[in-house]
Amino acid sequence: MTVVCDHPDNILGKAGSDFLKIVPTTWDDIKFIGGYPDEYVAIAKRSDEKWFLAVMNNSIGRSVDVNLNFLPQGSYTIEMWADTKQSDKEPMELKKSEKSVKSGDTIKITMAKNGGFVAVFKSK
């Protein structure tokens, strides 16, 4: 069961709500990617052939490099929802983008204080 701890008025029609619509409720694989208690955590989850990546940050803005070696060999399109330079002051602001990556690539993720990052990987 997926749990969202907020009033629907704060989610529906807002930036990022499109991501919540595609997140599965069951997983075939889960991997710890990185982090440290009280700093940040990065977790990848797979449902069928799609991988999802989530990174959650503490109260200090930071950038982290995430190696995509959890992905099976191949090329992927990654759809990302990320903090912007203004997210510290405007927490509801985020940037949605896409790019091509391969297994083993490294992506740099920059997060605002109390921010985060989510992405879905689709095999090409």
Secondary structure as UniProt FT lines:
FT   HELIX           8..10
FT   TURN            11..13
FT   TURN            15..16
FT   HELIX           17..22
FT   STRAND          29..36
FT   TURN            37..39
FT   STRAND          40..47
FT   TURN            48..49
FT   STRAND          50..57
FT   STRAND          62..67
FT   TURN            69..70
FT   STRAND          75..83
FT   TURN            85..89
FT   TURN            91..92
FT   STRAND          94..102
FT   TURN            103..104
FT   STRAND          106..111
FT   TURN            113..114
FT   STRAND          116..123
//
